[in-house]
Amino acid sequence: MTPNDRKYTKTHEWIKMDGEVAVVGITDHAQENLGDVTFVELPEVGANVDKGDECAEIESVKAASDIYAPVAGEVAEVNEALEDAPELVNESPYEKGWIFKLKSIDSSELDALLDSAGYESVVEEEEE
Amino acid sequence: MKRTALYDMHRKLGARMAPFGGFDMPIQYEGIVAEHEATRRRAALFDTCHMGEFILEGPDVVPDLEHVLTCSVGDLAIGKCRYGLMCDENGGVLDDLVLYRLGKAKYLMVVNAGTQERDFEWVCTHVSNADRFRNISAHTGKVDLQGPASPMIMEELMADSIARMTFYSFVHNHYRDTQVLVSRTGYTGEVGFEVYGEPDLVLQFWCDAMELGAVPAGLGARDTLRLEMGMPLYGHELSEDRNAGATGFQRPIARDKDFIGSPAVLDEATDTERLVGIRLSGRRSARESNRILDESGNDIGVVTSGSFAPSVGAAVALAYVRKAVSSPGTPVRVDTGRRQLDGQIAELPFYRQGTARQPLARFLERRE
C-alpha cells in the first residue's frame, strides 16, 4: 500500500526524487490520523532548511501539526493548489497533495531514510 | 469506561473512538467535514445515549426547579422544551440542560454526560422534596436525527405523524409498537429530532434511519455544527469557574425570580465579560485558551472553542472578551502562541442558513 518509489521519515513525511529536485508530502497514514485538512502553511520559496526543521504546518478540524524537512535543501517550489484546496492532502497524499519541493539536496541523506517496509513497521509500532 | 447501547454498531461502522464524559464515544466515521455536510444537506444520526435524563415530579416540583434552574419553569407549557442553566451559589455554571414539561407536576431534565451524577445529587440536595426524582440515564437510550431529510425519515418510521411538531416541542410517539419520546430539538442548527426510548429500541431506530439514508455522525461533526451556530459546550464556554451572567443569555436566565446563584449572576458590578463569536479572516483556526488582543495589543479575553467552520468557509471561535469591547465588528487579533490571526467580533450564529426553526411542511412537501 505504501508506495515504494520514495523514502519516509519517522515523523510521517515522504520524499521522492523528481529529476534534480525532491518532492515532499505526508503519508496516507498521517493524513488519516489528522482527519480533514483545513489549512496548509507553506514554506517560503528560496528558504534554506536543515534536516528536521519545521518548515510547514498542517491544520485539521481538530488539531495543528508540523511538517519537518526530511533532508536539508532549498525550497524550490510549493504546492499553491493547497491554499484553496487543502483537502488534496487527504484525497491524494502521495500525488496531488504534495507540499513542497527541495533542491540542492545531498542525495546521500536520502539513503538514511526509511524505505516503505521500514515506514510500515514504524506505523505498526505506533499503533500497538 | 462506559459504553452506550450503540457501541458495537460504532465499531462495526469503523468509527474512531475516544473518551467523552466517561463514555467511549465515536468521534468520526467517514470524516468530520463529510458528516457535517450530511447534517446540513441531508440527514445524520448522533448517538447521544451518553447524556443524562432525570424524571422530576412531585407537588412542589415547580417551585423546587425554579430555585435550582436559571430559566423560568412554571410558565413552560406541557409538551414544550426549554434550555436553561444550573448554577452554584457563586453564579458558576454547574451544567446546561433542556427541560421538558411532561405534566403539571412532572418534568424531564436532559443534562450532559460528564456532569450527570453530580447534577442529580445537586438537584436532590437543593429541593424541598426529591422523593419522586429519578435518574433514568442508565436505562434511557437517545439518538438525534438531524438535517433537512430528517422529517421525511421520521414520518416514515414513527407510528404517528410528526408533521405538526413545532420547534422545541415534544410528543409521545410509537416506533415499532413501543413508546418513544420525540422532541423537535437538537444541537446542530438544522431541523431535527431527538428520540428517547429503551436503549435497544434506539439502536433499532439508528439502523432503520440509516436504511433510509441517514449517515452516522460523530462528536467531531457535532462540535463543528454547534460551533457554527454559536451554541455553548459545557466544559468550554460554560464552567463552574465562569459566571453565567457573562454568557449574555436572555431567555435561559430569568430576571424575575430568585434561583441559586441569582444574586451573583445578576450582579451588574461584576458583569465585565461577554461570550462572543469571532470570525477569523482566514482558514487558520484559533484554539481553546488562545488569548485575544485588541488592535493595540492589549489582552481583552480568551478563546473557549475554535475550529475551521465548514459551512462558513472560514475559521470561527467562541470567546469571552471584556464587555466594553464585545460589540460585533470590533477588530481583534488571536494570539495562537506562534502567530497572531486577524479577526473580528461577529454576530451569532456564524452560519445563518440553519433550518432548525423552519416549518416542517417545507421538508415534507415531496410526500404529497
Interface residues (C-beta under 8 A of the other chain):
Chain A: G35 D36 T38 F39 E41 E59 V61 K62 A64 P86 E87 N90
Chain B: Q28 G31 I32 V33 A34 G220 T224 G282 R283 R284 S285 R287 S307 F308 P310 A315
